Amino acid sequence: MLYRGHCTEACKDVPFLAHEFCDQVTSCFQKLYSEMENQNLSTTEAHLKNLIGQRDWKDTKVSMFCLVCLRSCPEHFQECGHGLCDDCVRTYGRPSFTIEYHFNLDECPLCKHQSKLIVKQLPPTAGYRALTFDGGGVGGVFTLEALSVLESNFGCPLQDEFDYTIGTSSGK
């Protein structure tokens, strides 16, 4: 078994429990594998089913880590208050048909609360996107007017397309 060494290491302070603990872990994995095989579940579906079966997640909310994977910090919060990391959004969300790297979540994977969450993720090759402009007098007015025209042509707020927006003497 691949994990017997890890189980034994985890029980090094109480060695008489190591064998029993490793047997319990083996039993749990065998049971999970049988369920996945019998119900034709993917590992993702089996994980979520197991997670939901453990408790009622409605009142459990944390912001330090994603409750679904327990690995990453949540970056996207749903109406119910549960946060998801980017990986879990990609795993449990529905990819948009029209826009690449956009995912739709119609319900919370944990508590099944119905809500609409649209997550826009950066492509893996994208760097930081910065919009910088220098203003002052007529230059600032021209820059802001040009941005306004671009925004109306694209049909969406330009601030959503940039990570940083920096300008000097360009207030409106």
N, C-alpha and C positions, 0 to 999 in steps of 0.2 A: 504494500500500500504506500502510495507516494507521500502521505502526510504523517505516517507513524513517527518519524523522527521529530517533526514539529510538535506533535501531541506529547511525546515523551519529554521534549524540552520544556513545554509549557507546564508540565507537572514535576519538574526537577526538584522542587522544594517538598513535594509530597510523593515520592516515588511509588509508594504502594497503591496510589490512585491511577498511575499512568496506564496500566493495562486496561482497567475498567473504562477510563476516559476514552482511550483509543478505540475500544470496542463500541462505545456509544456513538462516537463520531462515524465509525464505519457503518453502523446500523442506520444512522440518519442519512448518510449519503446513499446507501442502498435503497432505502425507502423513497427518497427523493427521485432517484434514477428510475425506479419502478413506476412511480406516478407519472413521470415525464414520458416514459415509454408507453404506458397504458393509455394515457390521455392525449398522446401526440402533442406534448407541450414543448415549446422552445425553452431554452434556459432563462430567457427574459420573462416569459410567461410564468414559468415555475417559480422564479424568484419573487415576482410580484404576488402571486397566489400565496406563497409562504409568508411573505411580509404582511399581507393583509390579514391572514389567518392568525397572526400572533396577537393582535390587539386592535382596538378601535383607535385610529390615528386622528380622529376629529379634533381632539383637544391638545394634541402633542405638536408643539411648534418650536423649532430651533432655527437659529440663523448662522450657527457656526459650521454646520455641515449638512449636506443633502441627506435627508432621512431615507431616500430610496436606495442610494448606493453606499452611503456612509463613508465616501472617499473624498469628495470635493466640496468646496463652499457653494452654497446655493447662490445663483445669480438672478434667477427669475422667480418671482413670487406670484402665486395665484390668489384669487379672491378669498379662498379659505384660509390663507396664511401660510400654507406649505410652500417651501422654496425648493427649486430644482436646479441642479448644475447643468452645464451645457451638454454633457454626455447623456444625462437622463432625458433632457429635452429631445435630443436626437433619437434616443432609444424608444421613448414612449409617445413622442409627438408624431403628428402626421406631416410629412413634407408638403410644402405648398406646391401646387401644380404649375403656378405661374412664375414664382420668384425663387431662385436658387438660394439655399441656406436660410430659408424661412420655414418655421415649423408651427403647426397649429395644435394646441391642446384643448380639447373640448371638455375634459374632466380631469380632476386631480387623480393621479395614479394611486395615491394613498387612501384618501377618504371618499373618492368618487363624486365629490362636489362638482356639479355642472357649472362650468364657466368657460369663457372664451379667452384664451391667452395666445397671442401671436408673438413668437420669438424670432427676432432677426439676429442671425449669427454671422460673424465674419468668416469668409473662406479661410482655410488653413494657411494659404499663401499671402493673405492680406497683412499689410503692416498697419501702423497707426495712420489715420486719415485726419489731416489738419487743414483747416481753412484759415489762412492769415491774410489780413489786408491792412493797409496803412491809409489813413484818411487825412483829415485836416482840411477844412474848407470845402471847396468844390470837389476835390479828390474823394473825400468821404461820401459826399452826396452821390457822386457818380457810381462808386463801388456798391453802395447800398441799393441804388436803383437797378444796377446790373444784376445783383443777387435776387432782387424782387422779381425781375423778369424771368430769370432762370427758374425760380421757385414756381412761378405760375405756369411755365412751359412744362416742367416735370410733374406738376400736380401734387407735390408733397413737400412738406417742410424740409428745407435743406439742412437744418440742424440735426435731423435724424441720420444724415449721411456722413457726418463727421464726428470724430472722437474728441477733437479739440477745435475750438473756434477762438481765434485771437485777433484783436484789432487795436489800433491806437488812434485816438481822436476821431472815432467813427461812430459816435452815438446817434441815434435817431429818436 
